[in-house]
Amino acid sequence: MFSLRSWSWVFGLSAACVAQDLALPIGNGTSQNRTAQIRIKDLADVQGIRENQLVGNGLVVGLDGSGDSSNSVASQELANLVRRFGINFTGTDIKSKNVAAVLVTAQLKPFARKGSTIDVQVSSLGDAKSLQGGILVQTPLIGADGRVYAVAQGALSIGGFSAGSSGGGGAVVQKNHPLVGRIPNGALVEREVPSDYAADGILRMRLRQPDFTTAKRITEAINARWKGIASAPDLGTVFLALPEEARQPGGLVGFISSMEHLTVTPDVSARVVINERTGTIVAGADVRLAPTAISHGGLYITIKNTPLVSQPDAFSQGRTVTQEDQSTTVTEQEARLVVLQPEGPTLGDLARALNSLKVTPRDIIAIFQAIKDAGALHAELIIM
């Protein structure tokens, strides 16, 4: 075990702890990670089965004076709405701040059937102050092909509020973001998306993290169960020729379910990801270092200005003068040298070394970059 102060080290775990010492396993933990058996279901997706984005332009009504200004798109949309009911108005005839023009978005799930419902997101398009208490009127949602796939309508849930006066220096109290809302099950599916993911007798699997070794292992695991049906043309795709059992009525679902529950050991490229803003380091188990010596030191220069007041004697016709007395202090931190042993040092060894140096997060960024430039870090370094 090792610990590192004031910095988060994560090896396949959540980076939640930063302030306190964080202990991480090196020996057995790394070994277990390498031999972890992961379901194919968690490594790859069936190509052709995916969500589809929907979008629509709508109108939210029932706002308590927090809607768009009168000279806005909302006024024209409201005029178009009431015209459908035989009331003839123009956008300039309507003076109301109780409506707001919004953009409505949704994700159409694969195999969503006609009559089922999906969630929608509603976002303000104009200068409305809040969508709190509003109701979205019937809004068609179209796909990338321009066809209507769902219709949305319902009361908004924004999970926050905005109260008070925004003008004249009045106080405003706001919680969360009142210009974006959500309507659970707010859209009714009116058109289904056809899917022919295995119509030609070939099932295509798309790896979420493309890798030649992982693709090879998935192919071997499938062929061990169904002889000779799987092949990998590239690092991100695995082809499966449907066996006879999958071609039977209702057999395809059972075949895919059995195939997805096969387990393999995935392989990924060694990678170190550093987030300087949050102070987090995420490293894979296969990251290795060459024998390395690290020296850390610092030079601190402090310049301080102290005002000095010169007060003249009484009746001397003089005047008070203020001068600045500048002092400079230079403090040099003693450089410390640590050497990572040549028997295949790991990030655990580096963590212990950096802990002994008591480095700051910014120093760690510079140290990692220097190790990478020296050719001692055998991994991809990503700084966010």
Residue pairs with C-beta under 8 A, 6 or more apart in sequence:
1 23
1 24
1 25
1 26
2 23
2 24
2 26
2 348
2 351
2 352
2 355
3 21
3 22
3 23
3 24
3 351
3 355
4 21
4 22
4 351
4 354
4 355
5 21
5 355
5 358
6 18
6 19
6 279
6 360
6 361
7 18
7 279
7 281
7 354
7 361
7 364
8 15
8 16
8 17
8 18
8 22
8 278
8 279
8 280
8 281
9 22
9 24
9 281
9 283
9 347
9 351
10 24
10 280
10 281
10 282
10 283
11 24
11 25
11 29
11 30
11 33
11 282
11 283
11 284
11 285
11 347
12 33
12 284
12 285
13 24
15 278
15 280
15 282
18 278
18 279
18 280
24 348
24 351
26 346
26 348
30 285
30 346
33 285
34 265
34 285
34 286
35 265
36 265
37 263
37 264
37 265
38 263
38 264
38 265
38 266
39 260
39 261
39 262
39 263
40 205
40 218
40 221
40 222
40 259
40 260
40 261
40 262
40 263
40 264
41 260
41 261
43 207
43 208
43 209
43 214
43 218
43 264
43 266
44 205
44 206
44 207
44 208
44 218
44 238
45 205
45 206
45 208
46 197
46 203
46 204
46 205
46 206
46 256
47 197
47 204
47 205
47 206
47 237
48 195
48 196
48 197
48 198
48 204
49 110
49 111
49 195
49 197
50 110
51 107
51 108
51 109
51 110
52 107
52 108
52 143
52 144
52 149
52 193
53 105
53 106
53 107
53 108
53 143
53 144
54 105
54 106
54 107
54 108
54 141
54 142
54 143
54 149
54 150
54 187
55 103
55 104
55 105
55 106
55 141
55 142
56 103
56 104
56 105
56 139
56 140
56 141
56 142
56 152
57 77
57 101
57 102
57 103
57 104
57 125
57 139
58 101
58 102
58 103
58 104
58 122
58 136
58 137
58 139
58 152
59 74
59 77
59 78
59 81
59 99
59 100
59 101
59 102
59 136
59 137
59 139
60 67
60 99
60 100
60 102
60 122
60 131
60 134
60 135
60 136
60 137
60 156
61 78
61 98
61 99
61 134
61 135
61 137
62 98
62 133
62 134
62 135
63 97
63 98
63 99
63 100
63 128
63 130
63 131
63 132
63 133
63 134
64 98
64 132
64 133
65 97
65 98
66 97
66 100
66 128
66 129
66 130
66 131
66 132
66 162
67 74
67 96
67 97
67 98
67 99
67 100
67 126
67 128
67 129
67 134
68 74
68 75
68 97
68 99
68 100
68 101
68 126
68 127
68 128
69 97
69 126
69 127
70 94
70 95
70 96
70 97
72 101
72 126
72 127
73 101
73 125
73 126
74 99
74 100
74 101
74 126
74 128
75 91
75 92
75 94
75 96
75 99
76 91
77 99
77 101
78 89
78 91
78 94
78 96
78 99
79 89
79 90
79 91
79 93
79 94
81 137
82 89
83 89
100 124
100 125
100 126
100 128
100 131
100 134
101 124
101 125
101 126
102 122
102 123
102 124
102 125
102 131
102 136
103 122
103 123
103 125
104 120
104 121
104 122
104 136
104 139
104 141
104 152
105 120
105 121
105 123
106 118
106 119
106 120
106 121
106 141
106 150
106 152
106 187
107 118
107 119
108 118
108 143
108 149
108 150
108 189
108 193
109 118
110 193
110 195
111 195
112 118
112 189
112 192
112 193
113 189
113 192
114 189
114 190
114 191
114 192
115 188
115 189
116 188
116 189
117 185
117 186
117 187
117 188
117 189
118 150
118 185
118 186
118 187
118 189
119 182
119 183
119 184
119 185
119 186
119 187
120 136
120 141
120 152
120 182
120 183
120 186
120 187
121 180
121 181
121 182
122 131
122 136
122 156
122 180
122 181
122 182
122 183
123 179
123 180
123 181
124 131
124 179
124 180
128 179
129 162
129 166
129 178
130 158
130 161
130 162
130 178
130 179
131 156
131 158
131 178
131 179
131 180
131 181
132 156
132 158
132 160
132 161
132 162
132 178
133 156
134 155
134 156
134 181
135 154
135 155
135 156
136 152
136 153
136 154
136 155
136 156
136 183
136 186
137 153
138 151
138 152
138 153
139 151
139 152
139 153
140 148
140 150
140 151
141 148
141 149
141 150
141 151
141 152
141 187
142 148
142 149
143 149
143 193
147 191
148 190
148 191
149 189
149 190
149 191
149 193
150 187
150 188
150 189
150 190
150 191
151 187
151 188
151 190
152 183
152 186
152 187
152 188
153 186
153 187
154 183
154 186
155 183
156 181
156 182
156 183
157 181
157 182
157 183
157 184
158 176
158 177
158 178
158 180
158 181
158 182
159 176
159 181
159 182
160 174
160 175
160 176
160 177
160 178
161 173
161 174
161 175
161 176
161 178
162 172
162 173
162 174
162 175
162 178
163 172
163 173
163 174
164 170
164 171
164 172
164 173
165 171
165 172
166 172
197 203
197 204
198 242
198 246
198 252
201 241
201 242
201 247
202 239
202 240
202 241
202 242
203 239
203 240
203 242
203 246
203 256
204 237
204 238
204 239
204 240
205 218
205 237
205 238
205 239
205 240
206 236
206 237
207 214
207 215
207 218
207 235
207 236
207 237
207 238
209 266
209 268
210 234
210 235
210 236
211 235
211 266
211 267
211 268
211 269
212 235
213 267
214 264
214 266
214 267
214 268
215 232
215 234
215 235
215 236
215 237
215 238
216 232
217 264
217 265
217 266
217 267
218 230
218 232
218 238
218 264
219 230
219 231
219 232
219 238
220 264
221 262
221 263
221 264
222 229
222 230
222 238
222 240
222 259
222 262
223 229
223 230
225 258
225 259
225 262
226 243
226 259
229 240
229 241
229 242
229 243
230 238
230 239
230 240
230 241
231 238
231 239
232 238
232 239
233 239
240 259
242 252
242 255
243 255
245 251
245 254
245 255
246 252
246 254
246 255
246 256
268 284
268 286
269 284
269 379
269 380
270 284
270 286
270 287
270 288
270 378
270 379
270 380
271 283
271 284
271 287
271 379
271 380
271 382
272 281
272 282
272 283
272 284
272 287
272 347
272 368
272 377
272 379
272 380
272 381
272 382
273 281
273 282
273 283
273 382
273 383
273 384
274 280
274 281
274 282
274 364
274 365
274 368
274 381
274 382
274 383
274 384
275 281
275 384
276 361
276 362
276 365
276 383
276 384
277 384
279 361
281 364
283 347
283 379
284 379
286 379
287 346
287 347
287 377
287 378
287 379
288 344
288 345
288 346
288 378
288 379
289 340
289 345
289 346
289 347
289 349
289 350
289 371
289 376
289 377
289 378
290 345
290 375
290 376
290 377
290 378
291 339
291 340
291 341
291 342
291 345
291 376
292 339
292 340
292 345
292 350
292 371
292 374
292 376
293 337
293 338
293 339
293 340
294 337
294 338
294 339
294 340
294 353
294 354
294 357
294 367
294 371
295 335
295 336
295 337
296 335
296 336
296 357
296 359
296 363
296 367
297 332
297 333
297 334
297 335
297 336
298 332
298 333
299 330
299 331
299 332
299 333
300 330
300 331
300 332
300 333
301 328
301 329
301 330
301 331
302 328
302 329
302 330
302 331
303 326
303 327
303 328
303 329
304 326
304 327
304 328
304 329
305 324
305 325
305 326
306 324
306 325
306 326
306 327
307 322
307 323
307 324
307 325
308 322
308 323
308 324
308 325
309 320
309 321
309 322
310 320
310 321
310 322
310 323
311 320
312 318
312 319
312 320
336 356
336 357
338 353
338 356
338 357
340 349
340 350
340 353
341 349
350 371
354 364
354 367
357 363
359 367
365 383
368 377
368 381
369 381
369 383
371 377
372 381
